[in-house]
C-alpha cells in the first residue's frame, strides 16, 4: 500500500501548524475589520471563484458564525474569471455598501475577476481582505489588464502558504501532483479572524449575532429572529 492518505494527512497537519506563523498582525487587522462591520450593521461579503468558493462558504451562514455574512454568488461560477472586464461588469450587480467588507479568495491571485472586484471595492472605500498564496502569486504574472495581482489591491492579505498549483504531493506513477492544501489553510486563517473578532466585539460590549445550529432544538427560531433584522441585505433573491 502506498500510504498516500497518510502522507497527505501529515502534510495538512504540518501546514496547519505553520500557516499562522508570522501572520498575527494580518489576522488581527482582518479581525478588526470584521468587528467594525458587525458593529455598524454591515455585511461580510465573501467570494471565491472555482474551488476557492469553499473558503467563502466557511465564514458565511454556518453554525457558530456571524449572521451578517453573505456569499457573493457569481452566476458563471468562475468560467470567465480569466477574462478582462468580467469583474467590472459583475461589480455593477453587487450590493456592497460602505458599511460592508469584501473577502476575496484566490490561490493564484492573478485572474481578472477577483482583481477587478478588489480594485472597485477599494475605490469606493470598502475594506478588502484577500486570502491567497502570496509567494506563488508574487512569483507569477497577472492576467488582469491592470497588471496587478490580488495581494497588491487588498487592505489585508492572509497568506494560505499553498504550493504552486495548490496540490502538494508527488505520487509515483501519476504525472501530476495530488492533494490540494488551500482549502484547509484558508479556512483556518478565516476562522481565526472570526474568533479574534468575537473577542474584539465582546471587549467593546457588543454581543455578536451568531448562528445557532439549525439541528439544535430552538435553533431555527433563534436564527430567524436575528435574520429578520437583516432581511433586506441577506435575501437570496
Order of alpha helices (4+ residues) and beta strands (2+ residues): alpha-alpha-beta-alpha-beta-alpha-beta-alpha-beta-alpha-beta-beta-beta-alpha-alpha-alpha
